[in-house]
């Protein structure tokens, strides 16, 4: 009974650390619908990007990387020539697998027609008179495609996003066909995963990432078969106890096994952990996974891992012949690791007391043996906390790019197509926000396109359409999305109309129940919108930062900042809503009411000088000081503007606008 109580306590603790079923489901659904729209087939994109790794699986563990896979859509890998019939070779460059000299799970990629894009061709080598794509050369030529400061890391390009978040981007190829070397996997799936999941996984094929087997005959040229998409589908099909067991093992690895070790000394990785969980579930090592036996499930997986280290063999879940320990867990390193793990094994479940994330949930039960534990997950997290997480996830994932009007039109068509799909509440609210974003970008692109080229009649029609789109977007998106309407009216010289929109927005942003990021009065929020749909809450009670696509110019006063940000590979300029509101109020009022312009400037100054991170997050202080400086410079208060620009330069350079700031300082001519 004591073990069951500890299991239940740890289960509830893991729900707090990793997420309840609702939180995890919302994270997955929001990302899935975003990717479905961003890389819809009708967009005819040259490449596809897929979020992978722990964040795709539904984890939000501190310190975890952003893992991406990126592949060209006009290249396809096939396993034999009979599969050529499914492709138009004028549209697709076909790549043939040659696994004859490679270890299990690896292959050479042969270009039989010697035709591919220039980047692929530059990574080719000749072997036995035939052209092969070299994995090492491909890593070199693709390393800096996304970010210029990326460095190689295994099969990936790695670096820091915005100076703080680590990313790994794997440039790879895709095959629409399941590899024959993994054919036995389908036959093993009797009890798990469900048949429909198995069929979907096989239908989606696999990928090839640019790294060879260290012990292979062609280590620099081989490619590893990747099952990343299959793996996150498997994790999706776990019940919540299984998912939390996986999460507990990840924490165990990070906080106990690998704690204090240098990167090169960490022999076990999270992929080994995930593989152990997959095997344990499929082999029915535990007949029923539920909160009362969470620790039993953890122990089953730990013992399996210990057995693998003892034997020196970690069988890949899809291709068991691929021993994933072969490269680094053998000899003295293997014996040392086994000794370390066996010492932990002898401690029993008490070993988890060494985990700072978990120990309190064990100690609570040990100190209070009569403690009653409720394992109803939705009682753990309030409606407000869940909503906060959901709306922050939506903001993070709705950063779609709008290259031109043609793409926007296709986005909208993709939205229309998705309406008939079986969508969850999280899919629906994300789709609404994506629609709002597309309409906003379309409106400004339309105006920019026709301002200098269209006739008066055309311009009138375009402006009417643009205003209509922005008003629809405001009904679909956040409360703060009304500021796009105000920006548009300012851009088109309708200052009084813009001010009327600003007045309405100011009232809405001042409501005591408003949620902004994680700032919210819980009681008033529940009184105002508790129990209502997520779409209603988003439209009536949630504000978020304004994201300006650096490919589109919104207002002239921010063009230098957008250009500076764009030159530094930043796709967006992000502004706190109140900062933009006061800026627009100041700019519009200059033309109709100079006293109001000064009041707005004073409000903006108070916000920049005195806000403690409530309305101006720390990472957005540089753009906030910059905007204050712009408004002060326009008001001809040059000394104050200089001070604001200098303050902008002292802040964390999240927006990468320093080039614009320095130029503005030079232009002051003080």
VOGU-3710 file (C-alpha; in Angstrom, 3 decimals, decimal comma):
1> xxxxxxxxxx> 0,000/0,000/0,000  2,863/2,403/0,841  4,400/1,860/-2,607  1,053/2,507/-4,273  0,629/5,746/-2,318  4,132/6,876/-3,254  3,350/5,999/-6,900  0,163/8,071/-6,784  1,992/10,965/-5,152  4,768/10,848/-7,765
11> xxxxxxxxxx> 2,126/10,591/-10,515  0,447/13,783/-9,327  3,833/15,434/-8,912  4,774/14,479/-12,462  1,494/15,993/-13,687  2,647/19,254/-12,102  6,203/18,940/-13,439  5,406/17,646/-16,939  1,722/18,297/-17,550  -1,787/16,987/-17,064
21> xxxxxxxxxx> -3,482/15,070/-19,900  -5,230/18,299/-21,004  -1,983/20,285/-21,075  -0,118/17,640/-23,046  -3,011/17,193/-25,504  -3,242/20,958/-26,095  0,502/21,254/-26,804  0,369/18,447/-29,362  -2,843/19,578/-31,071  -1,704/23,194/-31,351
31> xxxxxxxxxx> 1,592/22,205/-32,966  -0,027/19,634/-35,242  -2,570/22,075/-36,699  0,106/24,769/-37,116  2,342/22,419/-39,115  -0,590/21,077/-41,100  -1,337/24,607/-42,267  2,252/25,850/-42,667  3,249/22,912/-44,844  0,004/22,068/-46,573
41> xxxxxxxxxx> 0,580/20,320/-49,922  -1,351/23,024/-51,773  1,334/25,574/-50,814  3,853/23,731/-53,030  6,701/24,662/-50,696  10,250/23,764/-51,659  10,858/22,251/-48,241  9,064/20,982/-45,130  10,034/21,634/-41,514  8,880/19,340/-38,711
51> xxxxxxxxxx> 9,281/19,936/-34,988  10,611/16,730/-33,446  12,094/15,613/-30,135  10,670/16,123/-26,670  8,779/19,344/-27,433  6,862/17,630/-30,237  6,064/14,753/-27,907  4,418/17,164/-25,445  7,188/17,870/-22,920  8,139/21,359/-21,767
61> xxxxxxxxxx> 11,158/20,503/-19,621  13,515/23,348/-18,751  16,762/23,251/-20,685  15,435/21,021/-23,480  16,449/21,880/-27,058  14,254/22,800/-29,988  14,674/19,912/-32,431  13,700/20,352/-36,075  13,900/18,242/-39,218  13,992/19,939/-42,626
71> xxxxxxxxxx> 13,834/18,236/-46,021  13,368/19,258/-49,697  9,963/18,369/-51,123  11,215/17,730/-54,653  13,561/14,904/-53,610  12,362/11,435/-52,645  14,251/8,374/-51,447  13,138/5,004/-52,833  14,170/1,472/-51,837  14,052/-0,133/-55,289
81> xxxxxxxxxx> 13,476/0,899/-58,902  9,905/-0,446/-58,919  8,905/2,553/-56,778  9,859/4,981/-59,580  6,393/4,483/-61,069  4,861/6,613/-58,298  6,789/9,754/-59,257  7,137/12,179/-62,108  10,903/12,348/-62,546  10,553/15,835/-64,020
91> xxxxxxxxxx> 9,260/17,025/-60,642  11,138/14,779/-58,226  14,821/13,916/-58,017  14,868/10,237/-57,027  17,485/8,878/-54,634  18,033/5,130/-54,312  19,043/3,387/-51,081  22,099/1,146/-51,232  22,370/-0,737/-47,920  24,531/-3,577/-49,233
101> xxxxxxxxxx> 27,678/-2,438/-47,397  26,117/-0,613/-44,447  25,341/-1,746/-40,860  21,648/-2,216/-39,918  19,829/1,096/-39,721  22,219/2,866/-42,127  22,458/3,226/-45,883  24,201/4,963/-48,760  22,116/7,300/-50,919  22,739/6,876/-54,646
111> xxxxxxxxxx> 21,672/9,346/-57,348  21,036/7,000/-60,298  19,975/9,803/-62,689  22,697/12,162/-61,395  20,104/14,928/-61,141  19,261/16,965/-58,037  19,312/20,563/-56,848  22,648/22,390/-56,770  23,057/22,049/-53,002  22,635/18,279/-53,146
121> xxxxxxxxxx> 24,919/17,973/-56,169  27,651/19,902/-54,349  27,555/17,276/-51,575  28,049/14,304/-53,921  31,054/11,958/-54,199  31,884/9,262/-56,751  32,300/5,680/-55,603  32,734/2,798/-58,029  31,810/5,162/-60,866  28,442/6,094/-59,318
131> xxxxxxxxxx> 27,293/9,315/-57,665  26,416/9,183/-53,947  25,288/11,947/-51,591  27,897/12,253/-48,862  26,381/12,802/-45,401  29,430/14,702/-44,131  29,472/17,012/-47,171  25,715/17,539/-46,937  26,091/18,618/-43,310  28,667/21,173/-44,443
141> xxxxxxxxxx> 26,603/22,692/-47,260  23,378/22,867/-45,206  24,821/23,947/-41,855  24,014/27,656/-42,146  20,855/27,573/-44,274  18,534/28,671/-41,455  20,897/30,594/-39,165  24,256/31,940/-40,313  25,913/31,287/-36,938  25,003/27,576/-36,749
151> xxxxxxxxxx> 27,688/25,001/-35,970  27,727/21,238/-36,730  26,490/18,943/-33,946  26,133/15,294/-34,905  23,751/15,181/-37,880  22,406/18,652/-37,035  23,097/22,361/-37,315  23,088/23,777/-33,801  23,094/27,171/-32,130  21,224/29,527/-29,844
161> xxxxxxxxxx> 17,888/31,018/-30,883  17,604/34,585/-29,556  20,765/33,950/-27,575  19,120/31,630/-25,055  17,250/28,666/-26,527  19,356/25,891/-28,039  18,210/24,394/-31,327  19,200/21,358/-33,403  18,113/21,364/-37,046  18,619/18,119/-38,987
171> xxxxxxxxxx> 18,721/18,590/-42,776  17,494/15,304/-44,150  15,626/13,455/-46,915  12,271/11,691/-46,813  10,993/8,404/-48,150  7,278/7,753/-48,617  7,950/4,034/-48,155  8,591/1,993/-45,038  12,052/0,352/-45,059  12,140/-3,396/-45,591
181> xxxxxxxxxx> 14,749/-3,681/-42,814  11,981/-2,560/-40,399  9,284/-4,867/-41,808  9,373/-7,102/-38,719  8,211/-4,176/-36,571  4,711/-4,304/-38,061  4,411/-7,986/-37,193  5,389/-7,311/-33,559  2,539/-4,824/-33,024  -0,063/-7,175/-31,552
191> xxxxxxxxxx> -1,170/-5,250/-28,447  0,551/-1,871/-28,907  0,376/0,484/-30,672  -3,217/0,241/-31,995  -3,636/-0,965/-35,574  -4,667/2,460/-36,932  -1,482/3,991/-35,470  0,638/1,235/-37,030  -0,950/1,822/-40,428  -0,480/5,599/-40,195
201> xxxxxxxxxx> 3,185/5,193/-39,222  3,922/2,848/-42,131  2,003/5,087/-44,540  4,227/8,054/-43,564  7,511/6,294/-44,382  10,772/7,440/-42,791  13,610/9,979/-43,013  17,370/9,882/-43,528  19,632/12,071/-41,394  23,156/13,002/-42,369
211> xxxxxxxxxx> 25,359/10,837/-40,170  27,023/7,499/-40,765  27,887/4,596/-38,483  31,280/5,174/-36,840  32,248/1,555/-37,428  30,842/1,348/-40,962  32,842/1,092/-44,181  31,607/4,502/-45,345  31,228/6,528/-42,129  31,565/9,905/-43,916
221> xxxxxxxxxx> 29,056/9,062/-46,620  26,406/6,900/-44,927  23,003/8,101/-43,744  21,066/6,948/-40,689  17,441/5,857/-41,118  15,332/8,051/-38,836  11,920/7,169/-37,431  11,281/10,536/-35,729  7,737/10,922/-37,059  6,886/7,344/-36,101
231> xxxxxxxxxx> 8,299/7,928/-32,616  6,184/10,948/-31,778  3,114/9,092/-33,065  4,015/6,247/-30,678  4,382/8,684/-27,781  0,989/10,194/-28,697  -0,537/6,706/-28,419  0,722/6,188/-24,839  -1,707/6,575/-21,966  -0,825/9,306/-19,485
241> xxxxxxxxxx> 0,811/6,971/-16,956  3,089/5,614/-19,697  3,901/9,161/-20,822  4,721/10,235/-17,255  6,856/7,118/-16,787  8,822/8,197/-19,837  9,067/11,698/-18,345  10,197/10,330/-14,976  12,946/8,363/-16,713  14,051/11,520/-18,562
251> xxxxxxxxxx> 14,320/13,371/-15,233  16,142/10,365/-13,725  18,649/10,494/-16,580  19,173/14,262/-16,333  19,167/14,753/-12,557  20,784/11,524/-11,340  22,609/9,449/-13,987  24,133/12,326/-15,986  24,210/14,910/-13,191  27,568/16,681/-13,089
261> xxxxxxxxxx> 28,989/14,898/-16,132  30,581/16,758/-19,026  28,811/16,445/-22,369  31,392/13,993/-23,744  31,077/11,740/-20,673  27,306/11,250/-20,943  26,970/7,748/-22,405  23,213/7,312/-21,979  20,855/9,713/-23,770  17,114/10,299/-23,820
271> xxxxxxxxxx> 16,800/8,253/-27,013  17,955/5,137/-25,101  15,342/5,960/-22,435  12,584/6,316/-25,026  13,584/3,029/-26,656  13,358/1,228/-23,295  9,842/2,593/-22,716  8,727/1,518/-26,212  10,006/-2,027/-25,697  8,531/-2,282/-22,182
281> xxxxxxxxxx> 5,064/-1,248/-23,383  5,075/-3,448/-26,464  6,337/-6,539/-24,623  3,605/-6,173/-21,967  6,234/-5,978/-19,245  3,495/-4,334/-17,182  -0,053/-5,464/-18,057  -1,780/-2,308/-16,771  -0,223/1,140/-16,604  -2,073/3,350/-14,118
291> xxxxxxxxxx> -1,134/5,892/-11,412  -0,901/3,295/-8,636  1,910/1,432/-10,401  3,814/4,334/-11,955  6,922/3,393/-9,970  6,549/-0,260/-10,997  6,592/0,896/-14,630  9,651/3,055/-13,930  11,398/0,074/-12,342  10,560/-2,226/-15,275
301> xxxxxxxxxx> 12,133/0,234/-17,718  15,161/0,853/-15,488  15,833/-2,897/-15,187  15,559/-3,264/-18,973  18,090/-0,452/-19,399  20,386/-2,074/-16,836  20,143/-5,394/-18,709  21,055/-3,693/-21,991  24,111/-2,011/-20,454  25,228/-5,340/-18,948
311> xxxxxxxxxx> 24,885/-7,050/-22,337  26,219/-4,083/-24,304  23,215/-4,176/-26,632  20,444/-1,580/-26,990  18,214/-2,827/-29,847  16,632/-0,104/-31,961  12,845/-0,351/-31,604  12,229/-0,500/-35,358  15,378/-2,314/-36,497  16,475/-4,505/-33,544
321> xxxxxxxxxx> 19,627/-5,582/-35,400  20,847/-1,999/-34,977  22,668/-2,033/-31,617  22,662/1,596/-30,507  25,376/0,971/-27,869  27,891/-0,206/-30,458  29,632/3,143/-30,889  30,200/4,249/-27,304  29,004/1,797/-24,622  31,552/-1,039/-24,676
331> xxxxxxxxxx> 34,715/-2,083/-22,877  35,753/-0,040/-19,844  33,060/2,615/-20,423  30,382/-0,101/-20,420  31,679/-1,656/-17,175  31,858/1,733/-15,435  28,328/2,643/-16,512  26,955/-0,728/-15,377  28,577/-0,308/-11,955  27,091/3,181/-11,618
341> xxxxxxxxxx> 23,607/1,963/-12,565  23,806/-1,142/-10,375  24,658/0,963/-7,312  21,513/2,971/-8,019  19,535/-0,246/-8,592  20,521/-1,544/-5,137  19,013/1,560/-3,525  15,580/0,640/-4,821  13,007/3,383/-5,331  14,909/5,455/-2,753
351> xxxxxxxxxx> 17,248/6,382/-5,616  14,590/8,903/-6,732  15,220/10,878/-3,542  18,287/12,218/-5,376  16,014/13,887/-7,953  15,193/17,478/-6,911  12,089/17,414/-9,125  10,667/14,270/-7,508  11,937/13,830/-3,943  9,332/16,039/-2,232
361> xxxxxxxxxx> 6,475/13,890/-3,567  8,071/10,791/-2,028  8,953/12,481/1,278  5,370/13,773/1,658  4,042/10,209/1,776  6,866/8,860/3,948  6,244/11,626/6,499  2,438/11,348/6,261  1,606/7,630/5,809  -2,123/8,316/6,269
371> xxxxxxxxxx> -2,108/10,937/3,507  -4,992/10,525/1,058  -4,037/11,203/-2,560  -6,558/12,124/-5,235  -5,426/11,139/-8,737  -8,031/13,140/-10,639  -5,700/15,203/-12,839  -8,002/18,128/-13,616  -8,097/19,049/-9,910  -4,346/19,689/-10,036
381> xxxxxxxxxx> -4,403/22,608/-12,425  -6,983/25,364/-12,487  -8,911/26,497/-15,536  -6,874/29,724/-15,488  -3,514/27,912/-15,446  -4,599/25,630/-18,268  -5,810/28,598/-20,339  -2,567/30,490/-19,706  -0,557/27,546/-21,008  -2,812/27,103/-24,038
391> xxxxxxxxxx> -2,744/30,763/-25,133  1,025/30,998/-24,686  1,420/27,853/-26,802  -0,806/29,393/-29,463  1,327/32,541/-29,581  4,570/30,540/-29,853  3,260/28,301/-32,632  1,314/30,750/-34,813  4,411/32,380/-36,307  3,623/31,519/-39,928
401> xxxxxxxxxx> 5,435/33,421/-42,667  3,543/35,146/-45,470  5,865/35,518/-48,440  3,311/36,918/-50,896  -0,411/37,200/-51,606  -0,454/33,936/-53,528  0,751/32,084/-50,430  -1,788/33,898/-48,255  -4,573/32,829/-50,595  -3,389/29,217/-50,397
411> xxxxxxxxxx> -3,205/29,449/-46,609  -6,821/30,566/-46,510  -7,818/27,752/-48,849  -6,010/25,290/-46,558  -7,965/26,705/-43,607  -11,196/26,206/-45,570  -10,225/22,601/-46,356  -9,485/21,861/-42,694  -12,924/22,972/-41,483  -14,447/19,618/-42,436
421> xxxxxxxxxx> -11,849/17,634/-40,464  -12,555/16,130/-37,021  -10,988/18,879/-34,915  -10,472/19,121/-31,149  -11,150/22,321/-29,192  -7,385/23,010/-29,268  -7,260/22,535/-33,050  -10,205/24,914/-33,430  -8,846/27,776/-31,351  -5,422/27,497/-32,999
431> xxxxxxxxxx> -7,028/27,505/-36,436  -8,937/30,684/-35,564  -5,748/32,456/-34,485  -3,887/31,301/-37,599  -6,747/32,614/-39,730  -6,546/35,984/-37,972  -2,796/36,158/-38,595  -3,173/35,310/-42,302  -5,877/37,956/-42,763  -3,745/40,595/-41,021
441> xxxxxxxxxx> -0,713/39,880/-43,212  -2,889/39,807/-46,349  -4,424/43,203/-45,561  -1,060/44,951/-45,196  0,452/43,211/-48,225  -2,538/44,242/-50,345  -2,136/47,858/-49,301  1,631/47,885/-49,880  1,164/46,331/-53,334  -1,480/48,740/-54,629
451> xxxxxxxxxx> -0,539/52,044/-52,958  1,850/53,127/-55,706  0,611/51,041/-58,619  -3,170/50,956/-58,462  -5,774/53,427/-59,728  -7,941/55,327/-57,236  -10,763/52,870/-57,834  -8,470/49,893/-57,275  -7,062/51,474/-54,138  -10,569/52,130/-52,796
461> xxxxxxxxxx> -11,555/48,474/-53,345  -8,295/47,220/-51,808  -8,659/49,420/-48,731  -12,248/48,315/-48,234  -11,165/44,653/-48,484  -8,205/45,204/-46,156  -10,350/46,870/-43,488  -12,876/44,046/-43,722  -10,133/41,434/-43,306  -8,684/43,193/-40,264
471> xxxxxxxxxx> -12,105/43,429/-38,615  -12,721/39,709/-39,183  -9,246/38,977/-37,800  -10,069/40,965/-34,654  -13,122/38,743/-34,116  -10,989/35,606/-34,445  -7,822/36,555/-32,590  -6,639/38,065/-29,307  -8,036/41,317/-27,876  -4,712/42,961/-28,807
481> xxxxxxxxxx> -5,251/42,098/-32,491  -7,421/45,225/-32,739  -4,142/47,160/-32,848  -3,605/45,903/-36,414  -6,747/47,851/-37,379  -5,403/50,968/-35,665  -2,052/50,547/-37,453  -3,820/50,256/-40,786  -5,910/53,387/-40,230  -2,788/55,281/-39,201
491> xxxxxxxxxx> -0,930/53,986/-42,260  -3,790/55,245/-44,488  -3,920/58,689/-42,766  -7,298/58,141/-41,068  -6,095/59,411/-37,714  -9,449/60,062/-36,040  -10,770/56,622/-36,975  -7,539/55,087/-35,720  -7,949/56,929/-32,407  -11,505/55,619/-32,023
501> xxxxxxxxxx> -10,147/52,051/-32,427  -7,367/52,863/-29,946  -9,961/54,098/-27,425  -11,933/50,843/-27,696  -8,744/48,769/-27,452  -7,506/50,751/-24,449  -10,733/49,973/-22,568  -10,477/46,284/-23,425  -6,799/46,102/-22,385  -7,635/47,807/-19,082
511> xxxxxxxxxx> -10,237/45,216/-18,056  -9,349/43,699/-14,651  -9,907/40,158/-15,959  -7,546/40,485/-18,935  -4,914/37,758/-19,338  -1,546/38,889/-20,743  1,078/36,157/-20,959  1,003/34,698/-17,402  -0,356/37,855/-15,788  -4,032/37,553/-14,835
521> xxxxxxxxxx> -6,404/38,153/-11,931  -7,684/34,599/-11,566  -10,949/35,348/-9,790  -12,018/38,107/-12,158  -11,007/36,070/-15,201  -13,234/33,195/-14,042  -16,086/35,604/-13,255  -15,852/37,089/-16,752  -15,248/34,078/-19,013  -15,016/30,978/-16,819
531> xxxxxxxxxx> -16,447/27,877/-18,469  -16,747/29,505/-21,899  -15,104/28,211/-25,076  -11,417/28,881/-25,693  -12,333/30,942/-28,770  -14,598/33,205/-26,702  -11,941/33,608/-24,022  -9,281/34,476/-26,598  -11,478/37,101/-28,271  -12,757/38,729/-25,055
541> xxxxxxxxxx> -10,179/38,281/-22,308  -6,703/37,500/-23,682  -4,006/39,833/-24,999  -0,589/38,972/-26,347  2,382/40,666/-27,955  2,089/42,087/-31,459  4,165/40,194/-34,003  5,211/42,146/-37,115  6,434/40,009/-40,024  9,724/41,538/-41,180
551> xxxxxxxxxx> 8,807/40,829/-44,815  5,921/43,318/-44,523  6,178/46,990/-43,610  3,342/48,084/-41,329  4,100/51,712/-40,384  6,977/53,860/-41,645  8,232/54,698/-38,149  9,243/51,053/-37,514  10,805/50,245/-40,903  14,439/50,732/-39,693
561> xxxxxxxxxx> 13,837/48,363/-36,759  12,250/45,730/-39,005  15,115/46,006/-41,492  17,731/45,672/-38,747  15,934/42,667/-37,289  15,597/41,066/-40,730  19,310/41,580/-41,517  20,062/39,593/-38,365  17,922/36,639/-39,544  14,994/37,472/-37,263
571> xxxxxxxxxx> 11,642/36,819/-38,977  9,571/39,033/-36,661  9,562/42,203/-34,606  7,631/41,607/-31,380  6,117/44,505/-29,399  4,159/44,557/-26,104  0,558/45,597/-26,881  0,445/48,633/-24,558  3,731/49,954/-25,960  2,338/49,808/-29,503
581> xxxxxxxxxx> -0,978/51,296/-28,358  0,686/54,355/-26,796  2,948/54,735/-29,831  -0,024/54,740/-32,211  -1,982/57,085/-29,941  0,967/59,475/-29,879  1,476/59,333/-33,662  -2,205/59,772/-34,532  -2,863/62,513/-31,970  -0,058/64,684/-33,376
591> xxxxxxxxxx> -2,359/65,364/-36,332  -5,578/66,045/-34,410  -4,863/66,785/-30,727  -1,364/67,752/-29,588  -2,313/67,647/-25,896  -3,449/64,041/-26,224  -0,209/63,236/-28,071  1,791/64,527/-25,094  -0,337/62,537/-22,626  0,222/59,359/-24,675
601> xxxxxxxxxx> 3,965/60,076/-24,753  3,958/60,546/-20,960  2,100/57,228/-20,522  4,649/55,488/-22,738  7,504/57,029/-20,758  6,033/55,850/-17,434  5,639/52,354/-18,887  9,250/52,190/-20,106  10,756/53,676/-16,932  8,713/52,021/-14,212
611> xxxxxxxxxx> 7,174/48,738/-15,405  8,595/45,763/-13,489  8,102/43,145/-16,195  4,301/43,038/-15,843  3,336/44,842/-19,047  6,772/44,987/-20,686  8,556/41,601/-20,423  12,321/41,809/-19,836  13,191/40,451/-23,299  11,038/43,136/-24,981
621> xxxxxxxxxx> 12,523/46,126/-23,139  14,899/46,995/-25,984  12,079/47,543/-28,515  10,024/49,358/-25,857  12,807/51,858/-25,105  13,373/52,166/-28,863  9,729/53,080/-29,488  9,806/55,611/-26,660  12,882/57,165/-28,287  11,160/57,297/-31,691
631> xxxxxxxxxx> 8,143/59,120/-30,222  10,400/61,533/-28,289  12,426/62,250/-31,427  9,244/62,962/-33,413  8,178/65,319/-30,586  11,618/66,983/-30,974  12,708/66,104/-27,444  16,129/65,009/-28,681  17,953/64,658/-25,356  15,217/62,397/-24,016
641> xxxxxxxxxx> 15,292/60,404/-27,276  19,067/59,942/-26,948  18,642/58,612/-23,408  15,923/56,169/-24,560  18,039/54,882/-27,449  20,983/54,384/-25,099  18,721/52,462/-22,741  17,593/50,310/-25,674  21,223/49,437/-26,423  21,761/48,379/-22,788
651> xxxxxxxxxx> 18,907/45,846/-22,821  19,095/42,198/-23,793  19,259/42,258/-27,646  16,298/39,942/-28,183  14,963/41,911/-31,163  18,402/42,471/-32,784  17,653/46,108/-33,617  20,986/47,636/-32,562  21,862/48,671/-36,130  18,686/50,772/-36,300
661> xxxxxxxxxx> 19,254/52,185/-32,801  22,811/53,316/-33,576  21,660/54,914/-36,831  18,906/56,790/-34,995  21,472/58,099/-32,481  23,636/59,339/-35,356  20,628/61,039/-36,973  19,950/63,077/-33,818  22,959/65,339/-34,656  23,427/66,368/-31,029
//
